[in-house]
Amino acid sequence: QLSKHGVQYHSSSSLLPYTRYPQWIITITYCKSYYMDEQEGFIVTIKTSERVYFDRLGTRYNIDLFRHSAIFDEQKKQFIIDGFINLEQIGQLVRDGYIVEVKKYHVDRGLPASQIVNTSEWLKEAEKMVKKMEEAGKAEKGKAKRQKQSQRSFFTYDGGQTLPKFQYMPYEGFWQAFNLIHNALPQITTVFGIERTHEGRGAPGLKIHAGTRPNRRGVLFIGGMHARELVNPDILVSLAFDLLSVYKSFKTLRYGNKLFGNSLIKRIVNNFDIYIFPLANPDGRVHAQNVRSFWRMNRNPNGG
C-alpha cells in the first residue's frame, strides 16, 4: 500500500549523516510529495528515545495522535504513541529523527450503520426498562425484607446494560433517552440543554435531584468532549438509568465484581444534585459518526 501511494524506501545508512540522532533506526526514510485527500492517511506507531522530542509531537507537529496509546517501553527505553498521519507528515517526522512504523493505510470515513444505535428500536426496550424501575422494587420489597442483611446482595441490578454492545448512540438518542427518563420520573429529574453549538445543536443534560436536603452539593459527570471518544457519552446515559433503576427499587447495583448497596445509592441521590452531561461536543460526535471517525475537535472553524 505504501509503494502504491508513493512512499520510497532507502537504506537507513544513507540517511545517517542527515539525522540528528544517527543511533536511531529509520523505518521509513523518505516520502515523495503526493496529493492525498485529508481523509486518507496511515495508522502509524511513532517512537523516540528522548522525552523532549516525544513531548514536541503534541505541540510542534499538526498530527492526529491517539493519546490513550502513549507508553514508555522500559526494555527498549522508548516513548511510543500511535496516530493517524499522511505521507507528508511521515516524511517530516522521519527527517526530524523519529521512528515511524506504518501499521496500515486507512481511509477515514464515518461509522457503518451497524455500529450506530437504532433509536426507534432501542426506545421500545428502554421504555420497558423505565416501567420496571418501580415495578421491580415493589415486587421484591417483601422478599428483601425477609432476607438477612448479608443476603440482600442477591437482589442485584447489573449496570451497564442499557445500550447495545458495540453500538454507539446518535446525537438525537441522548435527548430521547433523557426525555424518556424525565417523563417517567418528573419529580426527581430535569432535562436541560446548553447553548446552541456552531452547527446549531444543543448539548443535552439530565439533573437528578431527589430528597429535600438544603444547601446540597452538586456532582457533575461530563463526557464527549473529544468527538471520536464514542464510549464515554454512552456510559453516562447508562449511569443515569442504573442510578435511577436502583434508586427506585431495593436492589444492589453491580458493575463487574463491585457492588454498590441500595442504601448507598439512595444516600447519594437524596443528598446530592447529580448533573449528567454526556455530550459536550455534539457537532464533533455527529461528524465522527457520519464523516470522519477519527475526528477529535468540534466543528467551529477557529484558526486559533
Disulfide bonds with the S-S distance in Angstrom:
none
